[in-house]
Amino acid sequence: MTNLLRETARDVTVNGAGNGAPDAPVTSPARGGFSRFWCTLRQTFHEVVAAIFAVLALAWLQSAIRACTRDVSRWLIGAAFGVAVLLAVFAWTSFRRSRQLRW
């Protein structure tokens, strides 16, 4: 028995009632209005949070650059750069999560 015949026979025995005709493909039910609204709201929330993190990262980066031009200790400059990088990572992951939501 070839592979194609084996798959066809398995589909008929699993999906069909044994009468030789496979059932119609299984489809998911249509999503309701609230479900679509909730998914849209979640995606918008993640995008807004990503934008806020990005603005905060730019503000911390600007603060770190300004501290470099003034007489500030090195660990404060490093801490400001570290916080800017951390906020940028949070912005990136939040934006990626908004694009990976399942509909």
Helices and strands as residue ranges (DSSP letters): H 3-15, H 33-69, H 74-99
